[in-house]
Amino acid sequence: MKFITKITVVFVILGTFLISSCLKPEEFADEPKIEFVSFEAQENSSGIFVISFTDGDGDIGLDIEDTLTPFEPNSYYYYNVYFDYYEIVDGDTVRGTSDPNGNNFPTADPITLAFRIENITPIGQNKALKGEIKTTLEPRYYNFGATSNDSILYKIVLIDRALNISNELITPIITR
């Protein structure tokens, strides 16, 4: 009985190895692609977003040393994930701004939350990436001073090191 069990285990391991070696690695476009996974409001008014992503050449993220052109601190490319904030006002999607009176005037500064993800390029021959990014918006996920902050959404983009900008992800409407 022990001999048959050992043979079965060997065949299972051998079969798994043969099947996995025949599978082609996943292939994705070199430009990042992102999709909405979830949003969870926290009791302290922060919010946690989860987005999924794919990138065919695996050049997602930046090293701490990546501060020279085009990644210098004053450049758009210093950060590689952007959350643009929008409010729903009378049924229309309006760019949320930092107007101190809570109004969304076109001349006020728009609210954009920028993040810098660390380099996650895989080691090895196959560089294709597929994964999730979890981002916490804090101290609040909404504009506290706005007059129309009960229904909001975000437009999110991811940028790789080749400066390819992902599709623009529009989140579902978030109701507070």
Protein Blocks (a to p, Z undefined) as FASTA:
>chain_A
ZZmmmmmmmmmmmmmmmmmmmpccddddfbdcdddfbdcddfkopacdddddddfklpgc
jdfklmccfkbfkbmklpccdcdddddeehiacdddfbfnlpacfkbccdddddddddfb
dedjblcdcddddddddfbfbdfkbcblmbccdddddddfkopacdddddddddZZ
